[in-house]
Amino acid sequence: MATVTSPRSLVLGVVGKGGVGKTTVAALLARAYADRGRRVVAIDTDSNPNLGLSLGLSPEETDAVPVLPRSAVMGNGAGASAGELLAEYGRSTPAGPTLLSAIRVAAAGAGCTCGGHATVRSLLADALEDVDLTLVDMEAGLEHLSRAGGTLAHADLLLVVCEPTRKSVLTAVRTAALAGELGIPQVLAVGNKARTAEDAEFLRGALAADGVPLIAVLPYDAEVAEQDRAGITSTPTVSPAAARELDTVVAALDDAAARLLPRP
C-alpha cells in the first residue's frame, strides 16, 4: 500500500461501552495507519491491558511491556525526549505500531490508577515527535472523561465505538457531552458488530437523532470472534466488507485532522 502523508500528527482517543469491541477496533485502526506508512504510537490505558495481544504480541510479551512511569513525563526528572521515552518504554509490535503501556493493576488492593491517567494526560499535552498518529485505547466507560482535568483533555478527536444497542448509543451521547465540556474539538462514532442491515440502520438513526456523526459501520465478523476464542495473538484478519469500512474510517479521520489541525 502506498505511503500517505498525514496533514499533521493526530491524537485520537478510542472510547466506548464495555464489550463493544473497542480494543479490537483500536488495533485494526492502528494497523491500518501503519500499513499506509504512518508512524503510529498506540497507548494502552486499560488497567487490564490487552491491546498488545491485538497488535500481535504474545501474552508474555504484553505483560513484559514496562508501564510508563509518571516521573518520566512529570516533575523534575521529566527531561527525556519523546524518542527517548519510546525507546525505553515503547515496544514494537508485529502489526507495526509502537505500543506504550500506561496502567496495569497487578495486585489486589493496589490502589487508584489516577497516577497512570495523569501520566497519559501530561504525555498528550505535548505531541510526540515524528509520530503521525497517537492512538489512546481507553478503558471502558466514562471515568477517563470525568477525572479532574480529564485523561483525554488534550485529544484532538474522540472515536466512540458502538454496537447496535440503545445502551451503547446512550454511552456515545454521554461521551460527546463530556468531551464538549473538556474542550475536545470533535467526537465521531464507528459502529461495530452489525449483523444485519437493520443493525446498521438503527445505529445511523439513533446516533443522528442525538447529533453524533457516524462515519462507518463494521459488520459482525465470526472469524474475528473465533480468533479471539482460539487465543490467536495477532491483529484480526477482517472480511473485505470490514476492510472497506476501515478505509472509510481512516479517510474520515484524515479529513477531520485536516480541518482541526494546522498544516505544517
C-alpha positions in Angstrom: 0.0 0.0 0.0 1.3 3.4 -0.9 2.6 5.8 1.8 0.3 8.7 2.5 1.4 11.8 4.4 -0.9 12.8 7.2 -1.8 16.5 7.4 -0.3 16.6 10.9 0.0 14.4 14.0 -3.3 13.4 15.4 -4.1 12.5 19.0 -7.1 10.1 18.8 -8.9 8.6 21.8 -10.8 5.4 21.2 -13.6 5.0 23.8 -16.8 3.1 24.2 -19.0 0.9 26.5 -17.6 -2.3 27.7 -17.9 -5.2 25.3 -18.4 -3.2 22.1 -15.0 -4.4 20.6 -13.2 -1.1 21.4 -9.7 -2.6 21.7 -10.2 -4.7 18.5 -11.2 -1.6 16.6 -8.4 0.4 18.1 -5.9 -2.3 16.9 -7.4 -2.5 13.5 -7.1 1.3 13.1 -3.6 1.4 14.4 -2.6 -1.3 11.9 -4.5 0.4 9.0 -2.5 3.6 9.6 0.8 1.6 9.9 0.0 -0.2 6.7 -0.2 3.2 5.0 3.3 4.1 6.0 2.3 6.2 9.0 4.2 6.1 12.3 1.8 5.1 15.0 2.1 5.1 18.8 -0.7 3.1 20.5 -1.2 3.8 24.2 -3.0 1.2 26.3 -4.6 2.8 29.3 -6.7 -0.2 30.4 -5.9 -1.5 33.9 -6.2 -4.9 32.4 -4.0 -4.2 29.2 -4.8 -6.3 26.2 -4.0 -4.0 23.2 -0.7 -5.7 22.8 -2.4 -9.0 22.1 -4.4 -7.4 19.3 -1.2 -6.0 17.8 0.4 -9.4 17.7 2.4 -9.7 20.9 2.1 -12.9 23.0 0.6 -12.7 26.5 4.1 -12.9 27.9 5.4 -10.1 25.7 2.3 -8.0 26.5 2.8 -8.4 30.3 6.5 -7.6 29.8 5.8 -4.1 28.3 7.0 -1.7 31.0 4.5 0.7 32.4 5.4 4.3 31.6 6.2 5.9 35.0 4.8 9.3 36.0 8.3 10.6 36.7 9.2 10.2 33.0 6.8 12.9 31.9 6.1 14.9 35.1 8.2 16.6 37.7 11.9 17.3 38.0 13.0 14.1 36.3 10.9 14.6 33.2 13.7 15.6 30.8 13.6 12.8 28.3 12.6 13.4 24.7 9.7 11.6 23.1 12.1 9.5 21.1 13.9 8.5 24.3 10.6 7.7 26.0 9.6 5.4 23.1 13.0 3.8 23.0 12.9 3.0 26.7 9.2 2.2 27.4 7.7 1.5 23.9 7.7 -1.9 22.3 7.5 -2.6 18.6 4.6 -4.9 17.6 4.1 -7.3 14.7 1.3 -5.1 13.4 3.6 -2.1 13.0 2.6 0.4 15.7 4.8 1.1 18.8 3.0 0.1 22.0 3.1 2.1 25.3 1.5 0.7 28.4 0.3 3.4 30.9 -1.6 1.5 33.5 -1.5 -2.0 34.9 -3.2 -3.4 38.0 -1.1 -6.4 39.1 -2.2 -7.0 42.7 -5.4 -6.7 44.7 -5.6 -3.5 46.7 -3.0 -1.8 44.6 -4.8 1.5 44.8 -6.1 4.1 42.4 -4.9 4.2 38.8 -5.1 8.0 38.8 -1.3 8.4 38.5 -1.3 6.5 35.2 -4.1 8.6 33.9 -2.3 11.8 34.9 0.8 10.5 33.1 -1.1 10.0 29.9 -2.7 13.4 30.1 0.8 15.0 30.5 2.2 13.0 27.7 -0.6 14.1 25.3 -0.1 17.7 26.3 3.0 17.8 24.0 2.6 16.0 20.7 5.1 13.1 20.3 7.7 14.0 17.8 7.9 12.2 14.4 4.6 10.4 15.1 1.7 10.6 12.6 -1.0 9.1 15.0 -1.1 8.8 18.7 -3.9 6.4 19.4 -5.1 6.0 23.0 -7.1 2.9 23.8 -9.1 3.9 26.9 -10.7 1.6 29.4 -14.4 1.1 29.1 -16.8 3.7 30.5 -16.7 7.4 31.1 -14.4 7.8 34.1 -11.5 8.9 31.9 -13.5 11.9 30.9 -14.7 12.8 34.4 -11.4 12.7 36.2 -10.0 16.1 37.3 -8.5 17.6 34.2 -9.7 14.6 32.0 -7.2 12.0 30.8 -8.1 12.9 27.2 -8.3 16.6 27.7 -5.5 17.1 25.0 -7.0 14.7 22.5 -7.8 16.2 19.1 -10.7 13.8 18.4 -12.6 11.0 20.1 -13.8 7.9 18.3 -16.7 6.2 20.1 -17.1 2.5 19.2 -20.8 1.5 19.3 -22.6 -1.8 18.9 -26.3 -1.7 17.7 -27.8 -1.4 21.2 -29.6 1.5 22.8 -27.2 1.4 25.8 -24.2 1.7 23.6 -25.7 4.7 21.8 -26.5 6.3 25.1 -22.9 5.9 26.1 -21.8 7.6 22.9 -24.2 10.5 23.5 -22.9 10.9 27.1 -19.3 10.7 25.8 -19.9 13.5 23.3 -21.4 15.8 26.0 -18.4 15.2 28.4 -15.9 15.7 25.5 -17.5 19.1 24.8 -17.1 20.1 28.4 -13.4 19.1 28.2 -12.9 21.2 25.0 -12.2 18.2 22.8 -12.9 19.5 19.3 -14.9 16.6 17.8 -16.5 13.3 18.6 -17.2 10.7 15.8 -18.7 7.3 16.1 -18.0 4.0 14.4 -20.4 1.1 14.6 -19.3 -2.4 15.3 -20.8 -5.9 15.3 -23.6 -5.1 12.9 -25.2 -8.5 11.9 -27.9 -7.1 9.6 -28.8 -4.1 7.6 -31.3 -3.2 10.3 -28.5 -3.1 12.8 -26.6 -0.6 10.7 -29.8 1.5 10.1 -30.5 1.5 13.8 -27.1 3.0 14.5 -27.4 5.6 11.8 -30.8 6.8 13.0 -30.2 6.7 16.7 -26.8 8.5 16.6 -28.1 11.1 14.1 -31.0 11.8 16.4 -28.6 12.8 19.1 -26.1 14.7 16.8 -23.2 12.2 17.0 -21.8 11.7 13.4 -21.4 8.0 12.4 -18.6 7.5 9.9 -18.7 3.8 9.3 -20.3 0.5 10.5 -18.1 -2.6 10.8 -20.0 -5.8 10.2 -20.0 -8.6 12.8 -17.2 -11.0 11.8 -17.4 -14.6 13.1 -13.8 -15.2 12.2 -12.6 -12.4 14.5 -14.6 -13.9 17.3 -13.2 -17.3 16.6 -9.6 -16.0 16.6 -10.2 -14.5 20.0 -11.6 -17.7 21.4 -8.7 -19.6 19.9 -6.2 -17.3 21.7 -4.7 -16.1 18.4 -2.5 -13.1 19.2 -2.4 -11.0 16.1 -4.4 -8.1 14.7 -7.6 -9.8 13.5 -8.0 -10.7 9.8 -11.1 -9.0 8.7 -13.5 -9.5 5.8 -13.4 -7.4 2.6 -16.5 -5.6 3.8 -14.9 -4.7 7.1 -11.7 -3.6 5.3 -13.7 -1.2 3.2 -15.4 0.3 6.3 -11.9 0.7 7.9 -10.7 2.6 4.8 -13.7 4.9 5.3 -12.8 5.4 8.9 -9.2 6.3 8.0 -10.4 8.7 5.3 -12.8 10.4 7.7 -10.2 10.8 10.4 -7.8 12.3 7.9 -10.5 14.8 6.8 -11.1 15.7 10.5 -7.4 16.1 11.1 -7.2 18.5 8.1 -10.0 20.6 9.5 -9.0 20.6 13.2 -5.2 20.8 13.0 -3.0 23.4 11.3 -0.9 22.1 8.5 2.9 22.1 9.0 
